[in-house]
Amino acid sequence: MSKTVEIGSTLGVVAVFVALLAVVGSVGFEKAGTVGAILVFILLSGVAGYIIADETYS
């Protein structure tokens, strides 16, 4: 996988995280929502990292 694709997927994960925070903030569940968004972010970045590594080294 090329560097451009890796950077693009990283930016995609960050964009999803920011969108989650924006939605959570507008709903009004800041504290619980932020924790949830962080957990989702960790999960997504872990999965994305695994997929990128798998594609890169296979």
C-alpha positions in Angstrom: 0.0 0.0 0.0 1.4 3.4 -0.9 2.1 6.2 1.6 -0.7 8.3 0.1 -3.3 5.6 0.9 -1.9 5.2 4.5 -2.1 9.0 5.0 -5.6 9.1 3.5 -6.9 6.3 5.7 -5.4 8.0 8.8 -7.1 11.2 7.9 -10.3 9.3 7.3 -10.1 7.9 10.8 -9.4 11.3 12.3 -12.3 12.8 10.3 -14.7 10.2 11.7 -13.4 10.9 15.2 -14.0 14.6 14.8 -17.4 14.0 13.4 -18.3 11.7 16.3 -17.2 14.4 18.8 -19.3 17.0 16.9 -22.4 14.9 17.0 -21.9 14.0 20.6 -21.4 17.6 21.6 -24.6 18.7 19.8 -26.6 16.0 21.5 -25.4 17.0 24.9 -23.8 13.9 26.3 -20.3 15.3 26.3 -18.7 13.2 29.1 -20.1 9.8 28.2 -20.1 10.5 24.5 -16.4 11.6 24.5 -15.4 8.4 26.3 -17.4 6.5 23.7 -15.9 8.4 20.8 -12.4 7.8 22.2 -13.1 4.1 22.5 -14.5 4.0 18.9 -11.4 5.9 17.7 -9.0 3.5 19.4 -10.9 0.6 17.9 -11.0 2.1 14.4 -7.3 3.1 14.4 -6.4 -0.3 15.6 -8.3 -2.0 12.9 -7.0 0.5 10.2 -3.5 -0.1 11.5 -3.9 -3.9 11.3 -5.3 -3.7 7.7 -2.6 -1.3 6.6 0.2 -3.5 8.1 -1.4 -6.6 6.6 -1.6 -5.1 3.1 1.9 -3.6 3.4 3.7 -6.7 4.5 1.8 -9.5 2.8 
